[in-house]
Amino acid sequence: MHVKVLGPMTKSVELLLQNTAIALKKLKLHATFERVSEFRKVASYGIATFPALVIDEKLVAVGSVLNVDEVEALIRGLH
């Protein structure tokens, strides 16, 4: 699984990254993480609000910091 958190390096982006890592650990899933803050790369996903979460190249959340339970539910829905 490949996880990307999109947006400038703010507290909300960092928190989404941490919550996603915790959710994956709770689900016993392995993932590689990438922080994407370069404007061109972020713009390629067509988003205007941050943070955003991309899992295996699928945009799954935009504009909010999901808590651990919300991230877990999203991941379960992908499998």
N, C-alpha and C positions, 0 to 999 in steps of 0.2 A: 504494500500500500504506500502511495506517495501523497503526502499532505503538504499543501501550500497555504500559507496565510498571507493574504495580500493587503498592502497598505503601508503607509509610512510608519516607521518604528515608534509607535506611541504606546502608552500603557494599555490601551484597549487591544491593540494588536498582540502585544506580549501576553496579555491575559487570555486571549482566545487561543494562542499557541499553547500555553500551559494547560488550559482546560482540555484541549484536544489530546495532549500527551497523557494526561491523567485518565481520560476516558478510554484511550487505546490500551493503556496499561491494565485498567480494570477489566477490559474485554479480552485481555491476553492476546492482543494483536500487535504485530510488529509493523513499524512504518518508518519511512525516511521523511524528514521534515525540511521544508524550505521556506524561508522568509523572502517574500518578493516585494520590494519597495521601488524598483526601477519603474518610472512612469510608463514607458513603452510596453513593458511586460504586463503591468497591471491593466493598462488600457486595452490590451488585447482580449481581456475577459469581458469588456463592455460594461464595467461597473463604475459608479460615480460616488458611492458611499463606502466607507471603511468601518471596521475591518471586513474582509471576506475570506471565506474558507473554501478551498478547492481540494477534493479528494479524488485521486486517480483521474485528474483532468475534468472532473465534473464539479461545477460551481454549485455548492450546496447551501451556502448561507451568505447573506450580504447585509451589512449595516448594523449588526448587533454583536455583542459579546455573548456568545452562548455559554451557559453553564455546563458543567460536566455531564449532567443527566441529559441535557438537550443534545450535546454532541454524541453521547452514547446512542440515543434514539436515532439520530441521523445515520450513524454508522450501521446500526442494525438494519435500517431501512435500505441500505445500499447492498446488503448481502442477502 
